[in-house]
Amino acid sequence: MHVVLCESVIRRCLCPSEVMHRQLAALLKDGERPSVRIQVLPLDAPAHLLADWPVTLLTSPSYATTVCVENYRTVGIVDDPDGVRTALRAYDELTSDALSARDSARLIAQPMETLS
């Protein structure tokens, strides 16, 4: 699993401090697993195509990719080849603008200190 989070997700306290601390700790713990890569997209990163809504790229055992776009009330599935290629290119750009997994872990750990 590869996850890219906007820095605002770890900086903005949307729940009680102790809950936020546990969530950040879980991100750090899960990020240590060999099958998980967590990256943080800095607030000053350039705008990207996938900024509006959460997007999940799902790859089937046959290597076909589907794009799941979530919004407030619905979920859209993109499976046409051109739409999938566009989303994959945007995701590649997004991951290249994001911090490395190691730097992301350091950034995730920073707000935990103030939440303790």
PyRosetta script that sets phi, psi and omega in degrees:
from pyrosetta import init, pose_from_sequence

init()
pose = pose_from_sequence("MHVVLCESVIRRCLCPSEVMHRQLAALLKDGERPSVRIQVLPLDAPAHLLADWPVTLLTSPSYATTVCVENYRTVGIVDDPDGVRTALRAYDELTSDALSARDSARLIAQPMETLS")
pose.set_psi(1, 136.9)
pose.set_omega(1, 177.9)
pose.set_phi(2, -124.2)
pose.set_psi(2, 123.0)
pose.set_omega(2, -176.5)
pose.set_phi(3, -121.6)
pose.set_psi(3, 133.5)
pose.set_omega(3, 172.4)
pose.set_phi(4, -119.2)
pose.set_psi(4, 120.7)
pose.set_omega(4, -180.0)
pose.set_phi(5, -111.5)
pose.set_psi(5, 141.1)
pose.set_omega(5, 172.2)
pose.set_phi(6, -70.1)
pose.set_psi(6, 141.8)
pose.set_omega(6, 179.6)
pose.set_phi(7, -55.5)
pose.set_psi(7, -30.2)
pose.set_omega(7, -179.3)
pose.set_phi(8, -61.1)
pose.set_psi(8, -28.0)
pose.set_omega(8, -179.5)
pose.set_phi(9, -65.9)
pose.set_psi(9, -33.5)
pose.set_omega(9, -179.5)
pose.set_phi(10, -92.5)
pose.set_psi(10, -17.5)
pose.set_omega(10, -179.5)
pose.set_phi(11, -89.8)
pose.set_psi(11, -34.9)
pose.set_omega(11, -175.7)
pose.set_phi(12, -84.0)
pose.set_psi(12, 124.5)
pose.set_omega(12, -179.4)
pose.set_phi(13, -88.8)
pose.set_psi(13, 100.9)
pose.set_omega(13, -176.4)
pose.set_phi(14, -97.6)
pose.set_psi(14, 2.9)
pose.set_omega(14, -178.5)
pose.set_phi(15, -150.6)
pose.set_psi(15, 175.4)
pose.set_omega(15, 178.8)
pose.set_phi(16, -56.3)
pose.set_psi(16, 148.5)
pose.set_omega(16, -175.5)
pose.set_phi(17, -52.5)
pose.set_psi(17, -42.6)
pose.set_omega(17, -177.6)
pose.set_phi(18, -67.0)
pose.set_psi(18, -33.6)
pose.set_omega(18, 177.6)
pose.set_phi(19, -70.3)
pose.set_psi(19, -43.7)
pose.set_omega(19, 178.7)
pose.set_phi(20, -61.2)
pose.set_psi(20, -41.5)
pose.set_omega(20, 178.4)
pose.set_phi(21, -60.0)
pose.set_psi(21, -46.0)
pose.set_omega(21, 179.4)
pose.set_phi(22, -63.6)
pose.set_psi(22, -38.9)
pose.set_omega(22, 179.6)
pose.set_phi(23, -65.8)
pose.set_psi(23, -43.4)
pose.set_omega(23, 178.4)
pose.set_phi(24, -65.4)
pose.set_psi(24, -39.9)
pose.set_omega(24, 177.4)
pose.set_phi(25, -62.6)
pose.set_psi(25, -38.7)
pose.set_omega(25, 178.3)
pose.set_phi(26, -65.4)
pose.set_psi(26, -39.2)
pose.set_omega(26, 176.4)
pose.set_phi(27, -60.2)
pose.set_psi(27, -44.7)
pose.set_omega(27, 179.7)
pose.set_phi(28, -63.6)
pose.set_psi(28, -43.7)
pose.set_omega(28, 179.9)
pose.set_phi(29, -64.1)
pose.set_psi(29, -47.9)
pose.set_omega(29, -179.5)
pose.set_phi(30, -64.4)
pose.set_psi(30, -34.3)
pose.set_omega(30, 179.4)
pose.set_phi(31, -65.4)
pose.set_psi(31, -17.3)
pose.set_omega(31, 177.7)
pose.set_phi(32, -81.4)
pose.set_psi(32, -14.7)
pose.set_omega(32, -179.7)
pose.set_phi(33, -70.0)
pose.set_psi(33, 141.4)
pose.set_omega(33, -177.7)
pose.set_phi(34, -65.0)
pose.set_psi(34, -22.1)
pose.set_omega(34, -178.3)
pose.set_phi(35, -95.8)
pose.set_psi(35, 6.3)
pose.set_omega(35, -177.1)
pose.set_phi(36, -125.2)
pose.set_psi(36, 134.4)
pose.set_omega(36, 174.5)
pose.set_phi(37, -128.1)
pose.set_psi(37, 122.2)
pose.set_omega(37, 179.1)
pose.set_phi(38, -116.1)
pose.set_psi(38, 125.6)
pose.set_omega(38, 178.1)
pose.set_phi(39, -124.4)
pose.set_psi(39, 148.7)
pose.set_omega(39, 177.2)
pose.set_phi(40, -110.3)
pose.set_psi(40, 130.5)
pose.set_omega(40, 175.5)
pose.set_phi(41, -89.9)
pose.set_psi(41, 115.8)
pose.set_omega(41, -177.5)
pose.set_phi(42, -62.3)
pose.set_psi(42, 152.6)
pose.set_omega(42, 179.9)
pose.set_phi(43, -60.0)
pose.set_psi(43, -28.6)
pose.set_omega(43, -178.5)
pose.set_phi(44, -91.2)
pose.set_psi(44, 10.1)
pose.set_omega(44, 176.7)
pose.set_phi(45, -68.8)
pose.set_psi(45, 151.4)
pose.set_omega(45, 179.4)
pose.set_phi(46, -65.0)
pose.set_psi(46, 157.4)
pose.set_omega(46, 177.5)
pose.set_phi(47, -61.1)
pose.set_psi(47, 154.2)
pose.set_omega(47, -178.7)
pose.set_phi(48, -143.9)
pose.set_psi(48, 163.8)
pose.set_omega(48, -176.1)
pose.set_phi(49, -62.4)
pose.set_psi(49, -27.5)
pose.set_omega(49, -174.2)
pose.set_phi(50, -95.1)
pose.set_psi(50, 18.0)
pose.set_omega(50, -173.3)
pose.set_phi(51, -76.7)
pose.set_psi(51, -26.5)
pose.set_omega(51, -170.6)
pose.set_phi(52, -71.9)
pose.set_psi(52, -39.2)
pose.set_omega(52, -173.4)
pose.set_phi(53, -142.7)
pose.set_psi(53, 158.7)
pose.set_omega(53, 173.3)
pose.set_phi(54, -60.4)
pose.set_psi(54, 136.3)
pose.set_omega(54, -179.2)
pose.set_phi(55, -127.4)
pose.set_psi(55, 134.8)
pose.set_omega(55, 175.8)
pose.set_phi(56, -121.2)
pose.set_psi(56, 127.9)
pose.set_omega(56, 175.2)
pose.set_phi(57, -99.4)
pose.set_psi(57, 117.1)
pose.set_omega(57, -177.4)
pose.set_phi(58, -109.0)
pose.set_psi(58, 127.4)
pose.set_omega(58, 177.9)
pose.set_phi(59, -114.7)
pose.set_psi(59, 125.3)
pose.set_omega(59, -178.2)
pose.set_phi(60, -80.6)
pose.set_psi(60, 168.3)
pose.set_omega(60, 176.5)
pose.set_phi(61, -58.0)
pose.set_psi(61, -23.7)
pose.set_omega(61, 177.9)
pose.set_phi(62, -88.7)
pose.set_psi(62, 8.4)
pose.set_omega(62, 177.2)
pose.set_phi(63, 71.3)
pose.set_psi(63, 15.0)
pose.set_omega(63, 172.6)
pose.set_phi(64, -80.2)
pose.set_psi(64, 133.4)
pose.set_omega(64, -178.6)
pose.set_phi(65, -105.4)
pose.set_psi(65, 137.8)
pose.set_omega(65, 175.7)
pose.set_phi(66, -124.4)
pose.set_psi(66, 144.0)
pose.set_omega(66, 179.4)
pose.set_phi(67, -107.7)
pose.set_psi(67, 125.3)
pose.set_omega(67, 178.2)
pose.set_phi(68, -108.8)
pose.set_psi(68, 116.1)
pose.set_omega(68, -178.4)
pose.set_phi(69, -110.1)
pose.set_psi(69, 120.0)
pose.set_omega(69, -178.0)
pose.set_phi(70, -102.2)
pose.set_psi(70, 143.2)
pose.set_omega(70, 168.7)
pose.set_phi(71, -135.1)
pose.set_psi(71, -165.2)
pose.set_omega(71, -171.6)
pose.set_phi(72, -56.8)
pose.set_psi(72, -41.9)
pose.set_omega(72, -173.8)
pose.set_phi(73, -123.6)
pose.set_psi(73, -11.6)
pose.set_omega(73, -174.9)
pose.set_phi(74, -138.7)
pose.set_psi(74, 171.1)
pose.set_omega(74, 174.7)
pose.set_phi(75, -128.1)
pose.set_psi(75, 134.4)
pose.set_omega(75, 177.0)
pose.set_phi(76, -113.0)
pose.set_psi(76, 141.3)
pose.set_omega(76, 178.5)
pose.set_phi(77, -110.6)
pose.set_psi(77, 127.0)
pose.set_omega(77, 176.5)
pose.set_phi(78, -112.0)
pose.set_psi(78, 117.5)
pose.set_omega(78, 178.5)
pose.set_phi(79, -129.2)
pose.set_psi(79, 1.3)
pose.set_omega(79, 176.4)
pose.set_phi(80, -71.8)
pose.set_psi(80, 141.1)
pose.set_omega(80, -172.9)
pose.set_phi(81, -55.7)
pose.set_psi(81, -40.9)
pose.set_omega(81, -179.7)
pose.set_phi(82, -65.9)
pose.set_psi(82, -43.0)
pose.set_omega(82, 178.4)
pose.set_phi(83, -64.3)
pose.set_psi(83, -39.9)
pose.set_omega(83, 178.6)
pose.set_phi(84, -66.5)
pose.set_psi(84, -43.9)
pose.set_omega(84, 178.8)
pose.set_phi(85, -60.7)
pose.set_psi(85, -41.5)
pose.set_omega(85, 178.8)
pose.set_phi(86, -62.2)
pose.set_psi(86, -44.6)
pose.set_omega(86, 179.8)
pose.set_phi(87, -65.2)
pose.set_psi(87, -40.5)
pose.set_omega(87, 179.3)
pose.set_phi(88, -64.8)
pose.set_psi(88, -40.6)
pose.set_omega(88, 177.0)
pose.set_phi(89, -63.8)
pose.set_psi(89, -43.6)
pose.set_omega(89, 179.2)
pose.set_phi(90, -62.5)
pose.set_psi(90, -39.2)
pose.set_omega(90, 179.5)
pose.set_phi(91, -66.7)
pose.set_psi(91, -39.0)
pose.set_omega(91, 176.7)
pose.set_phi(92, -60.9)
pose.set_psi(92, -42.9)
pose.set_omega(92, 177.4)
pose.set_phi(93, -64.0)
pose.set_psi(93, -41.9)
pose.set_omega(93, 179.8)
pose.set_phi(94, -60.4)
pose.set_psi(94, -47.8)
pose.set_omega(94, -178.6)
pose.set_phi(95, -68.0)
pose.set_psi(95, -29.4)
pose.set_omega(95, 178.3)
pose.set_phi(96, -75.2)
pose.set_psi(96, -26.2)
pose.set_omega(96, 176.3)
pose.set_phi(97, -82.9)
pose.set_psi(97, -18.5)
pose.set_omega(97, -178.9)
pose.set_phi(98, -76.2)
pose.set_psi(98, 159.3)
pose.set_omega(98, 176.5)
pose.set_phi(99, -69.1)
pose.set_psi(99, 157.9)
pose.set_omega(99, 174.4)
pose.set_phi(100, -63.3)
pose.set_psi(100, 164.1)
pose.set_omega(100, 179.2)
pose.set_phi(101, -59.6)
pose.set_psi(101, -39.9)
pose.set_omega(101, -179.1)
pose.set_phi(102, -67.2)
pose.set_psi(102, -47.2)
pose.set_omega(102, 178.8)
pose.set_phi(103, -66.3)
pose.set_psi(103, -34.0)
pose.set_omega(103, 177.1)
pose.set_phi(104, -63.8)
pose.set_psi(104, -42.1)
pose.set_omega(104, 178.8)
pose.set_phi(105, -61.3)
pose.set_psi(105, -41.4)
pose.set_omega(105, 177.6)
pose.set_phi(106, -62.6)
pose.set_psi(106, -40.9)
pose.set_omega(106, -179.8)
pose.set_phi(107, -67.8)
pose.set_psi(107, -37.8)
pose.set_omega(107, 178.0)
pose.set_phi(108, -65.8)
pose.set_psi(108, -36.2)
pose.set_omega(108, -177.9)
pose.set_phi(109, -70.8)
pose.set_psi(109, -28.1)
pose.set_omega(109, -176.4)
pose.set_phi(110, -57.1)
pose.set_psi(110, -54.0)
pose.set_omega(110, -178.1)
pose.set_phi(111, -68.2)
pose.set_psi(111, -19.6)
pose.set_omega(111, 178.7)
pose.set_phi(112, -62.1)
pose.set_psi(112, -34.1)
pose.set_omega(112, -179.4)
pose.set_phi(113, -62.1)
pose.set_psi(113, -37.4)
pose.set_omega(113, -179.1)
pose.set_phi(114, -81.1)
pose.set_psi(114, -15.7)
pose.set_omega(114, -178.8)
pose.set_phi(115, -91.1)
pose.set_psi(115, -10.4)
pose.set_omega(115, -176.6)
pose.set_phi(116, -69.6)
pose.dump_pdb("model.pdb")
